Amino acid sequence: MPLAIRRSTAPYRHSGTEALAITLTRSSAYRPITPLQNDAYISAILDVDYNTISAVFWDASGGTLFIDNGSFSSGPTSITVNGAVALMLDLDTMTFTVSDPSQTLTGVNILVEGVKETPLACTVNFPPGPGGLAGSSVTVSCFPIIPSQHRV
């Protein structure tokens, strides 16, 4: 049964932090959402209608989200980050909107493999913290990289 977004007091699954508070329920009356991972390290979903991936990387060292559910014609896909961040990836434009809720990071590196023929990479620099604009979302585009350079 497909999952869908719905604001509810009886959640099926909760994914993300306050910035990504999305409640998923078993209902076909709402937009379809595909859970990708939900554990102590990463919470992630694919919004089919908006063609976006939303994810929270909980571990301070980041991690890799592996997507092997047939969502991409290119085969298995992965998103790797090197810090604890909340992010959204627009799969149409390959732009990331990323935030550091802890307000402690100066930046994070992102590597995307399997969505396009060539791996994509980008670096996000965060506003300095604490206070002020620290923790604000930053939007960046990812660009193709030379395969031998794709280490995060």
Residue pairs with C-beta under 8 A, 6 or more apart in sequence:
1 26
1 28
2 28
2 32
2 33
2 34
3 12
3 13
3 24
3 25
3 26
3 32
3 33
3 34
3 35
4 24
4 25
4 26
4 27
4 28
4 29
4 30
4 31
4 32
4 33
5 22
5 23
5 24
5 30
5 31
5 33
5 47
6 23
6 24
6 25
6 27
6 29
6 30
7 23
8 23
8 25
10 25
11 23
11 24
11 25
12 23
12 24
12 25
12 26
13 23
13 24
13 35
13 38
14 21
14 22
14 23
14 24
15 22
15 24
15 35
15 38
15 43
15 44
15 45
15 54
15 56
16 22
16 43
16 54
16 56
16 86
17 56
17 86
17 101
18 101
19 86
19 99
19 101
19 137
20 43
20 54
20 56
20 86
20 88
22 33
22 45
22 54
24 33
24 35
24 45
31 47
31 48
31 49
32 48
32 49
33 45
33 46
33 47
33 48
34 45
34 46
34 48
34 69
34 71
35 44
35 45
36 44
36 45
36 46
36 53
36 55
36 65
36 67
36 69
37 43
37 44
37 55
37 65
37 66
38 44
40 58
41 57
41 58
41 59
41 63
42 55
42 56
42 57
42 58
42 63
42 65
43 55
43 56
43 58
44 53
44 54
44 55
44 56
44 65
45 53
45 54
45 55
46 52
46 53
46 67
46 71
47 53
47 54
50 90
51 90
51 91
51 92
52 88
52 89
52 90
52 91
53 65
53 67
53 79
53 88
53 89
53 91
54 86
54 87
54 88
54 89
55 65
55 79
55 86
55 87
55 88
55 89
56 85
56 86
56 87
57 63
57 65
57 81
57 83
57 84
57 85
57 86
57 87
58 84
59 84
60 83
60 84
61 82
61 83
61 84
62 80
62 81
62 82
62 83
62 84
62 85
62 108
62 152
63 80
63 81
64 78
64 79
64 80
65 78
65 79
65 80
66 76
66 77
66 78
67 76
67 77
67 78
67 79
67 114
68 75
68 76
68 77
71 77
72 114
72 115
74 114
74 115
74 116
74 117
75 114
76 114
77 112
77 113
77 114
77 115
78 111
78 112
78 113
78 114
79 87
79 89
79 110
79 111
79 112
80 110
80 111
80 112
80 113
80 152
81 87
81 108
81 109
81 110
81 111
81 152
82 108
82 109
82 152
83 100
83 105
83 107
83 108
84 100
84 102
84 105
85 98
85 99
85 100
85 101
85 105
85 108
85 124
86 98
86 99
86 101
87 96
87 97
87 98
87 99
87 110
88 96
88 97
88 98
89 95
89 96
89 112
90 96
90 97
91 115
93 141
94 112
94 115
94 116
94 120
94 141
94 142
95 139
95 140
95 141
95 142
96 110
96 122
96 124
96 139
96 140
96 141
96 142
97 137
97 138
97 139
98 108
98 110
98 124
98 137
98 138
98 139
98 140
99 126
99 135
99 136
99 137
99 138
100 108
100 126
100 129
100 134
100 135
101 135
102 135
103 129
103 130
103 131
103 134
103 135
104 129
104 130
105 126
106 125
106 126
106 128
107 123
107 124
107 125
107 126
108 123
108 124
108 126
109 121
109 122
109 123
109 124
109 152
110 121
110 122
110 123
110 124
110 142
110 152
111 119
111 120
111 121
111 150
111 151
111 152
112 119
112 120
112 121
112 142
113 119
113 120
113 150
116 144
118 144
118 145
118 147
119 144
119 145
119 147
119 150
120 142
120 143
120 144
120 145
121 142
121 143
121 145
121 149
121 150
121 152
122 140
122 141
122 142
122 143
123 140
124 138
124 140
125 138
126 134
126 135
126 136
126 138
127 133
127 134
127 135
127 136
127 138
128 134
129 135
